[in-house]
C-alpha cells in the first residue's frame, strides 16, 4: 500500500494483513507494532493486549488514519517531517 492509497482510505474501515515486523509493545491498553512496505512504515494499534510474536502475520480490521507531522526539533535533534499511517482496530483470527 502506498501513502497515496492510505490517504484515499483515511477514515474508512479497512481490513489489512501484515507481518508484525517491528518490536511489539503495549501502551495505554493498545498493542502496537509496525510493518515497512515500499520504504513507508505503517503502524497497527490493536485494542487490548493480545499476544503477538514478532514476524507473526496479523489480520486487523479497523479505521485507517493518515496524519502529517511537520519537521521539528526534539531535545536538540532535527526530526524530519513524516506521514503517519495507522490502523486502529481489532485482531481477526
PyMOL commands that set and color helices and strands:
alter all, ss='L'
color gray80, all
select helices_A, chain A and resi 3-8
alter helices_A, ss='H'
color red, helices_A
select strands_A, chain A and resi 13-19+25-27+30-37+40-47+57-69+72-74+77-79+82-92
alter strands_A, ss='S'
color yellow, strands_A
deselect
rebuild
show_as cartoon
